[in-house]
Amino acid sequence: MPHQESPVRRQLRSAGLRITAPRVAVLEWLAGHPHATADQVAAGVRDVLGSVSTQAVYDVLGACAGAHLVRRIEPAGHPARFETRTGDNHHHVVCRACGRTEDVDCVHGSAPCLEPSAADGFRIDEAEVVFWGLCPDCIPSHPNEEVSA
């Protein structure tokens, strides 16, 4: 029976990156835990591999982001978060209280926000939209906080 290469290994190979245990572990763990911080990724990968330095995880995340296998998002006032969902120009909603982050798909077509009223000669290829509010878990502890619509 022929050996099947894992999807993560194929992604790394297609991106021109060496296949290493930390890279495979980071991508596999992050696929099941989107919007994780680098420290959360490091802790999760340590559960899988045993010992791996936080710097090694940062290096893997950087290499994978550079190869467009991972997307780095940086909500204001929160640590950078990483996800494996790339290339579709989706957006995010972030809880002001706990930082929970979820995906929000563009609902008006393929990428309507890529057509700004004025781009001053820029060729636009991505838009980053972050919606802020309170997640369902935090609403009860902030009952009087107004969230603008």
Buried (B, 14 or more C-beta within 10 A) or exposed (E): EEEEEEEBBEBBEEBEBEBEEBBBBBBBBBBEBBBBBBEBBBBBBBEBBEEBEBEBBBBBBEBBBEBEBBBBBEBEEBEEBBBBEBEEBBBBBBBBBEBBBEEEEBEEEEBEBBEEEEEEEEEEEEBEEBEBBBBEEBBEEEEEEEEEE
